[in-house]
Amino acid sequence: MEYAVGIILGIAVGIFSTVVGLDRDRALYPAILVVIASYYGLYAVLGGSNTAIVLETLVGLLFVAVAAVGFRVDLWIVAAGTVGHGIFDIFHHLIIENPGLPTWWPMFCMSIDITLGVYMAWLLWSKRVRVRPF
């Protein structure tokens, strides 16, 4: 169920953003990647683990950096970073023990991340969104 909900929501967010025109602004998908990167930190706070908070913050900062560099240089970096976060979701439990993390979260997050990353790649490939800032 987590996979289906993630995919459906990813498609819905992408289509909604396109129909409304939100993705005409190059900042949308980098901002989404920043938000995606913050959720594990939220769950670490809920779980009350200082170690998880530190580790999730450090990993989250890597994805925030990818979003910033991608926004400034090339949105393909952001698309790759979003898919990369989905891949990270698959292996998260092997890297960080986060007691606040719901058991269904990694599957959901992986599904929506990869769906949004692929949708963004399609937007870039079809030239519906500017790849570079200038």
HELIX and SHEET records of a PDB file:
HELIX    1   1 GLU A    2  VAL A   20  1                                  19    
HELIX    2   2 LEU A   22  ARG A   24  5                                   3    
HELIX    3   3 LEU A   28  GLY A   47  1                                  20    
HELIX    4   4 ASN A   50  VAL A   73  1                                  24    
HELIX    5   5 LEU A   75  ILE A   95  1                                  21    
HELIX    6   6 TRP A  105  TRP A  125  1                                  21    
END                                                                             
